[in-house]
């Protein structure tokens, strides 16, 4: 039976839906201090026609201009999409004006409703790692996803997330296997928005229809898609309430490595050495966050010592 594995980590919370074969089929990471999240309803003021500033100071783009509301007026805003990291400047959170009462955004744990949830803790066997957590993170960062007879290359861009397909002939069969692998990767890495897939060029209508049918059979609704065109390209559009796992990890690789290091240190047995050799940038990021160090000391009962590597 599928279950969510949930871990309340230092600096982030993690969750992975693991199927009855022990594979991660869906994953989420919620980073502390990541700004307004979907479901938050908060007071704000309209500062431009399509821009509001929450009382917390965060700016939010609005899906439409509120009728009859003057600039500077007090409003309430419901967040519908978290900020999306991009090179240069992140896309601001998106929201809509609402009459609903103010409320916090649901936590990651509160959103895990479609399967039983098992909370995993540092003193227990590492169930997340056993399911392939490190491999999942490596996929997200490097973008290389192997499947039977082929390879996907995942590349987030500001316009869309792209998948490039490469592999062994026959191309018709390769494209169908790739379609299944893409659908699984989209689910696994929590990818939304516009998604483009560059399949091998397929000759004839039936092979292209078979690829589209494989997407339909293996990708959970809701989504919309195009047909496979004559050049082998298919586009999918899915809801995008937050950044995908690859976007989150690639936007701040030092932060991601620091939080992964904290996870490793927290799981170090009590009798093991208390000195840890980390890349200089990772070490500096951890030391610059006294709240992380305080929580690490509270959980482990000791203060670790860091040496810079390289």
N, C-alpha and C positions, 0 to 999 in steps of 0.2 A: 504494500500500500504506500502511495506517495505521501511524503510528509515534508513540512518546512523545517529546516534546521535554522535556528535563530541564535545569534551571538551578540551580546551587548558588549562591544569592544571599547577600547580607549580611543577616542577620537572619531569613531564611526561605529555604526551598527551594521551587521551583515545578516543576510538571509539567503538560503538556497533551497529551492524545491527539489527534492531528491526522489526519483521514481523508484519503483519496486526492483529495479536492476542496480540500484545504487549510483545512478548517474544524476548529475546536476542538470535539470532541464530548464530552470529559471533562476536568476540570481538578482539580488538587489543589494546596494550599499547606500546607506544614509550617512553622510558626513556631517559631523557636528558643525554648527555655525554656517551652514550652507545657504542661509537666507530663507525667505518666505517659501513655504511648500504648499502644494495643492491641498485644498480643503480649509486653509486658514481664512477666516473672516476677520478683518481688522479695520479700525477707523483710519481714515486717510483724508487728504485734501487734494482737490483737483488743481494741478499746477499748470497743465496744458490741456488742450482739447482731448488728447488721448493719453495723458500721463498723469498719474497720481503719486503722491508721496505718503507712505504709511507713517503713522505716528512714530514707528520705530526708526524712521529715516530712510528705509528702503524705497526706491522708486519702482513703479509697476506700470507697464503699458496696458491700456484698456482695449478690450475687443471692439468697443464702439463708444462714441462720445455720449455721455449721459444727457438726456433731454432736460432742458430747463435748469441746468446746474451751472452756476457762474464760476469762473476761475477763483480759487481760494476757498470755495465752499467745502464744508465738512461732508464726507460721504463714508460709506463702508464698502470695502472691496473684498471679493472672494478670489483667492488665488486659484487659477486653473492650470498654470504651468510654471514650474520652477525656472530659475535662471538656467540658461544653456551656455556652457563655456565655449568660447571661440577665441582664435588667435586675435590679439589686439584688445577687443572689448567683448565681454560676455553679453549675450542677449538678455535683456532684463526679464524678470518674471512677468507673466501675463495674468491679467485678472479681469473681472467684470464688476460693475456696480451692483450692489445687492441691498435688499432691506432686511436680510437675515441678521440675527444677533451675532455679536462677536464670538468667535470660538477659535481655539488653537487648531493647527493642522493635526491630523492623525499621525501617530508615530508609525515607524516602519512596522513594529510589532502589531499594531492595531490594524494594519492593512492586510495582514496575512490571513485571509478568510476562506480560501478555497481548498484547504487541506489542513489536517492536524498540525500543530506546531510543537516542536520539541526544542526547548532552550538548552543550548550546550554551554558548558562552563570550562574554564581553563584547567581545572584539576581533573577533568574527565578525559577519556580517550578523544582524540581529535576527529570527530565525525565529519566535520567540514573538509578536512584534508583528505580523509579516506574517500570522500566522494569526488575529489578532484579540484579542490578550491584553488590551489596554486596553479594548476594547469589552466583553469578558467581565467585567472588573472593574467597569465602569460598570453593566452589567446587574445584577450582584450587589448593588451599593450602592444604586442607584435603584429596582430592581425592575421597570423597564419593559422588556418583551420583545415586540418586534413580530413578527408573522407575517403571512402573506398574508391581507389583508382584515380583520385584527384586531389586538388588543393584549392581552397578559397583564400582570397586576399581581401581582408576587411579594411576599408579606409574611410573613416569619418571625414566629411568635408563640411564647410558652412552651408552648402546647398542641400546635400543629402549624404546618406551613408551608402558607400559603394561596395559591392562585392564583385570581384573578378574571378572567373572560373578558369581553371587550367587542369588538364588531365589527359588520360589515355583514350584513344578511340576504342570502339565506335562512338561518335559524338552524340548521337541521339540518346543512347543509354547513359553516357556521361552527364548530359544535361539534366536528365531526370534525377539521377543521384545527387547532382549538385543542387537542384531545386529543393530536395528534401533537406540537405545539409544546410542550405541558406535559411530555410524556414526554422529549423532547430536552432541555428545560431541567433536569429532575430529574437526568438523567445528567450534563449539562454542569457543573452546580453542585454535584454530589456531595451531593444532598439525601437524607437518610434519615429514619426515624421516621414519624410520622403526617403525611400530606399531604392537604389538602382542596382540591377543585377546584369552583368555582361556575360551572357552565356556564349558558347561557341555558335557560330553561324549555322543555323539549321535549315535544311532544304525541305520544303514541303510543309503543308498545313498540319498534318497529323503529329509530327514530332514537336512542333511548337505548342499544339494543344495539350500534348502529354506533359510538357513542362509546366504549363499553367495549371493543369489539373493536379499535379504533384504539390504545387504551392497551396492550392485550395484545400487539399486533403491534410496538410501537415502544419499549416499556420493558423493559429486560433483567431477567430473573429474578435473585434471588428477590424477590417481593413478593406481597402479598395486596391485594385491593380489594373494595369493595362494588359493587353495581349503581348506575346513575344513578337517583336517586329522582325523584319527581314534581316536585320543585322544582329539578332540574338539578344536584344535589350528588352528587359521587362522592368516596369516601375511599380512599386508598392507604396501606398500611403496608409500609415497607421496613426492612431492617437499618440500624442507626445507630451505627457504630463511632466516629464523630467528628462534630464540627460541620460544617455545610455551609459552602461558600464565602461565601454572604451572611451567615451568622451570624458567621463569623470577621471579616469586614471591617467589619460594622456594630458589633460589640462594641467595637472599638478603632479608630475611623477615623483618629485621629492617628497611631497606630502603623503602620497600613496605608499612609498617605500618606508616612510617613518611610521605610519600606522601599522604596516605589516611587521615592522621590526618590534613595535610595542606588543603586538600579538605574540610574536615569537618569545620575547622576554617574559611576558606574563605566563607563558606555558613552560618556562624553564623550571625543572625540578628544584626544590628548596636546597638540596645539597650540592648543586652544580656551582661552578665558578660564577661570581657576580660581576665579572668584567665582560664587556661586549664591544667588539670591534665593528664599527659601522663606517660607511662612507662619510666623508667630512660634512657634506651638505645634509645628509640624513641626521647625523649627530647634532648638528647645529639647529635643525628644525625641532628636534625633540627637546633640546635644552631650552630653546626659546619659548616652549609651552609649559610653564610651571604647573598648570592644571593637569596636564598629562602625567608629569612626574609625580605629582601628589597622588593622583589616582593609582598610578602604578605601585607606589609605595604602600598605599592603603590595601590594594589587592594582594600584594606579594609579601608584605611585611618587611621589606628591605628596600634600600635605595641602591639602584644599580650604578655602576661606574662605566663610562664610555671612553673608548679609545678611537681615534680617527684612523680610518684605513685609507691609504693612498694619499 
